Amino acid sequence: DAEKVGDVTAGLAGAGRVITASYDAPYLVHGQLEPPSAIARWNADGTLDLWLPNQAPEMFQAAAAKVAGITPDKVKLHSPPLGGFFGRHFVYPPANPFPQVIQLAKAVGRPVKVIWSREEEFSRDAMRPLGFARFKGGLDKDGIPVAIEAEAVGDGPLARWFGRKPDTADSSAVEGIAEKPYAIPHRRVAHVLVEDPNVLGFWRSVGHSMNDFFYETFFDELADAGRQDPYQLRLRLLADKPRHKTLLEAVGELSGGWKRGPFTAADGSKRARGVAMASPFGSEVATIAEVSLKDGAVRVHDVWVAIDPGRIVNPAIIESQVNSAVALGLSSALLEEIVFVDGAPQARNFDAYPILPPDRMPRVHVRIVESGAPMPPIGEPGLPGVPPAVANAVAALTGQRIRSLPLSKVKFEEAAGRT
């Protein structure tokens, strides 16, 4: 178990209604524009110079020394500016050319540079794991959640690269499901390990990138089953969490006042909004998305994000990171997936792995709320709330609950008679 509060068995047994649902999210590659590359030069004194993009110089130095058969102090690592990473330039020897270039340079006795092709990059990337989660939620007679049980099924990159601990949940497999702030008295979150045969990697916001989609869309399902407005229900269950409640109120105000819809926009299109919360890596985030449909596909017009990063040094950096995180989160929600056939990934380039095009990027509105909490990293928190906010908006517009990503797998229609 990753979290156990109260008595879930008793809570579900005493509930007036129990809702169950299962969710899944696909493998994702990083899809970076920068192809993996490395340069190695062996020197006359037996030392090694290595040039390669990386996120963790000391770890790469140790890994390179192991491949080279020398001590880490004999490896000089040069870290050039990165062309994109978000988990791609971590130490995944099978998914990185540095072992090749070290061995090639030693064999020929000259400096060697290796650049992988786009097809090699796609086929050998360290992927975001396949995600699956099962939920049970119990509602009281007033439609308020009193119990929730969740099982995250699969593998996670943290235990893969840093070692498994017996009978211990991998935090990267349950983050975004465990320790949510809502005041639900009976809670249990478990990790059911199913080892993944692929090379797994850290993807921007790691487990939060899919787990917040699972939890926050199920939360909306509970709200609908209990005939509760999902925004107001969140406010009610955050009454004793002032940091989270303030943030949710801030994003509602930023969006011009919460309205779920469907409603008719100025351009005549039918639209709806969805909301989601996320607590990634020390930051707190509240997100609202407004969507419509065009030719059966989801169009996202606006995304409002209220973010509490604790303390602020440069607000422009925070806003920039949130904008880019929204783009990547929306791309994963709408379009991205890796499909395997006979054990091989089918996408080997961007023609088979579409990413968000510029004309589908929504307007992004950011409000920073400074709570004074310790300052965390800011590159990832803006992403996790986007997929569930969009999916919840689509459900409000169409009446169709989405439990599997990406949304491009479904041709949507507006629900007849919805107002």
N, C-alpha and C positions, 0 to 999 in steps of 0.2 A: 504494500500500500504506500502511496505517495502522500495521502492525506486521509485522516479519519477523525471526524468530529461528530459527536452525538451517537445515535444508533440508527443507521440507515435502514436496517431490516425492519425495525419497529416503526420508523417514520413512514416507510412505503406501505407497510401493512395497515397503518392507521389513516392513510391518505384517502380523501374522498374520490380521487381519480389519479391514475398512474399513466404517464405518457412515456413511450419508448421510441427511440430513434437511433439509427446508425449513420455515420458519416464517413466519407473517404476523400482523400486528396492524392494527386498523382506524384510520381517521381518528377523532379524538376532538375534541369541543368542550370548552370549559372548563365550561360548564353552571353558571356562577355565579348566585347568587340576585340579586345586585345588577345591575340593568340599566345598560348604558353610558349615561353622561350627561356633559354639559359645559355650562358657562356662559361666555359671552364678553361683555366690555364694552370698547368703544373709548372712549378718553378724548379730551378736547379737545386735548391736547398731542400726539396721534398715537400714544400708547402703548396697549398692550392688556393688560387683566387677563383672566386665564383661570383658571377653576376646573374641575378635572377630576381624577378618580382616576388615579394614575400610579405606576409603579415606578421611573422614571428621570427626575427633574425636569429635569436639564440637557438630556437628549436631547429631551424633550417641548418644552422652551423653544426649542431650535434648530429642531425640526420645525414648531412653531407659527409661528415667525418667518418660515420659508420660505413657508408657506401665506399668511401675512398680507402678505408683501412688505416686511418691516421687519427691522431688525437684532435679534438676540437680547436685547440690553440693553434694548430697548423692550417686551419681553414680561415681565410679572410673573405668575408661575405660582403659584397657590394649590393646595396639595396636601391635600385633606381625608382623613380616615381612610378606609381602603379597606374595602369590604364583601366582599372576596374577590378573589384575583387568581391567583397561581401561574402567571404568564406571560400572563394575559389583558390586563393593563394595561401592556403594553409599547408601543413606538411602531410600530404597524401602521396607517398612515393609512387604508387601505381598510376596516379593521375597527374604526375609532374615530370617534366623532362630532365630534371637535374641528375637523377641516377645515370641516365643515358649519356649525358654530356660529360660527366666525370670519367666514365669508363672509356668513352671514345677518345677523349683528350689524352688519357694515359696510354691507350693503345697506339696512337699515331705520333705521340711526342710533340704535339703542337696544340695551340689553342683551338678550340672547337666551339662553334655556335650551333644550337639546335632550335629550330622553330617548328612547332607542330602545325599541320594543316588544320583548316576549320573542321574537316571530317574527323581527324584524330582528336581534336578538342572535344567534339560532341560525344564521340564513342568512348572516350576515356575520362570524362569528367567525373568528379566525386559528386554524386547526386544528392539532392534533398531526399530523405527517405519517403517511401510510400507510407501514407498515413491512414489509419482507420480507428474509429472510436465508437463505443456503444454507450448509450445513455438511458437512464431511467429517472424520471422526475415525478414526485408526488405533490399533489395540490390539496389544500384544505377546502372546506366547504365554501370559502369565499374566493377561491381561485388563486390563492397565494402559495408559492412554492414552500414546502416544508421539508422536503428531502430530495437529494440528488445523488445518483450513483453513476460514476463514469469509469470506463476501462479504455485506456489507450493501448491499442494492439500494434506491435511492430518493434522496430529497432530505432536506436538513436545514435547520432555521431559522437556524443560525449563519451559514452561507455566504449564505443568502438575504438576510439583513439587514446583514451586515458585509462581504460581498464574497467571491467565490470566488477561490481561488488555483489556477492551472493545475497539473494533475497532483498535487494535494494532496487528501487525504481530508478531508471535513468532519467535525470531531471530534464534532459533535452527531449525526452519522449512525452513528458507530462506537463511541461511548462505551458501556461495558457489554459490549462484545465484545472490543475491543482491550485489551491490557495487563492481562489477568486474572492473578491471583497464582499460579495452579496451576503446578507444576513439570512442564510438558509440554515436552520438549526441542525439538520442531519445531513452529513456529507461524507462521501467516500470516493476517493480517486485511486485507481490502481493501474499499474503498468503490466501488461501481459507481453512478455518478451517473445517475439518471433524473429529469429535471426535473419537478417537480410543478406542475400548473396552478393549484392552489389557493393562497390566502393562508395561509402556514404560520406557526405561532406556537410559542413556548416553552410547554410544558405541564409540570406539576410533575415534576421530575427529568429533563425533556428526553429525550434519547435513551435514558438508563438506564431510562425507564419501560417500554420495550418490549424493548430489547436485552438486558437482564439476563434477561428471560423467555426470549428465544431461546437464549442461551448456557447458562443454568443448567438448563433443561429438556433441552437436548442433552447436557449433562454427565451427567445422570441416565440418558439413553438409552445413553451409552457405558458407564456403570457397570453397567447391566442386561445389556448385551451381553457384558461381561467377567465377569459373575457376581460383581460387587463391590457391597458395601453403599455407597450414595451418600454417606452421612455419613462412614464410615470411609475411603472413597477420598479424599474432600476432605481429611481430616486427614493422610493419607499424603502427598498432593501439596502440603500446606502445611507440611511438616516444617521447611523452611528459612525460613519466614515467620512468626516468633513472634507478630507483631501479629495476623495473621489466624487462626492456629491457636488462640491464646488466646481469641479472640472466638468461634470455632466451638465450642470446649469450653465456653465460658460459656453459650451459648444451649442447648447440650445439657443442661447442669446446670440451667438455668432451667426447662426443660420437664419436669424430673423424671427425666431420663435419656433418651437417644435410643432410640426404638423406632419402626420404620417401619410395621409392621403388614402386613396388616389385623389388627385386634384388636377384641374386644368391649368396649365401654364399660359403665359402671355402669348406664346407662339401657337397655342391651340393643342399642344401635345398633352396626353395624359401622363402624369408623373406621380411618383411616390418617394418617400424617404425611409431610410433605415438607420438605426443607431447601433453602436457597439462600443464596448469598453475593453481596454487592454492594460496590462501592468508589466511591460517588458523591461527587465534588466535595471530596475530602480526608477524608471520613469512611469508616469501614469498618463493615459491617453484616452480621450473620448472622441468618437468619430461619427459624423452624420454624412450620408451620401444621398444624392437625389438622382433618380434614374427615370428613363422612359424606354420605350421599345421602338426600334426601326427595323422593318423587314424581319421581325422575329428575333433580332439580336438586341442585347442590352446596350443602351447608351447612358453613360454617366456624365451628368452635366456639371455638378458641383460636389466637392468634398470639403467639408468643414472639419478641422482638427483643432481641438484644444489639448495642449500638451503641458504637463507639469514636469519639467526636468530638474526640479529641486531649486537649483540656483542658476543664474544666467551670467555668462561672461560676454558672449557675442550673440545677440538675438538673430542677426542675419544668418549666421551659420546654422542655428536651429531651424529657422524657416527654410533654408536651402535643403537641409537634410530631410525635413518633413516632406517637402515637395518631391524629392527624388524617391523617398520611401513610398509615397502614395502612387507614383508611377509604377514602381516595381510590384507593389501589392495589387494594383489594379490589373497589371499585365498577367500576374499569376491567377487572379480570380476569373478573368475573362477568357484567356487564351492558352496559357502555357501548360504543356504536359508532355511527358516522354512515355511512349507506348513500346512495350517489348513484344516481339514476335519470335518464337523459337529461341528465346534467350538473348536476342540481340535488339538494341535500341533502334527504332526505325528512323528517328530524326538524326541526320548527319550534317544538317546545315539549317539556315534560317528559313529556307523554303518549306521545310516540314516542321518547323518549330517557330510559329509566329509569335512575335512580341508586340507589345502595345505600339501602334503607329501614332505619329504626332496628332493626327486629326481626331483621335479618340481620347486624347488627354483632357481631363476635365479642368475646370477652374478649381484652384486649391486655395482655401482660406485658412489662415493659421492664427491662433491666439495662444500666446505663451502665458501660463499662470505660474508664478514663482512662489513656491510654498516654503522654501528655505531648507528642504530636505537635502541630504547629501547629493552631490552632483554626480550623475552616472554618465556613461557613454551615450551619445545622441544619434548615432548613425542608423540605428535599427528601430526605435520605438514607434515611428510614424507608420510602419507597415501593417502590423497585425490587425488593426481595427478596420482596415479597408475591405478585405473580402467579406467579413460578416455584415458590415454596414450595407454593402452593395446587395448581398444576397437577401438580407432582411427587407431592403427596399423593393427588390424584385418580387418577393413574396407578398408584400403589401399591394403591389400593383396588379399582380396576376392571380393571387390566391394559390400559387404553386410553391411549395416548399422545396428548396434546393439543398440537397444533402451530399452532393458530389461536385467537385471542381474538375475542370474549368466550366464556366457557364456556357461556353461556345458549343458544348455537347447537346444543348437543348434549344429547340426553336420555340420561342415563347409567344403567347397570345395574351392580350388583355382579358381579364376575367369579365364576362358579361354581367352587367348590372352593378358592378362595384362602384361606389361613390366615395 
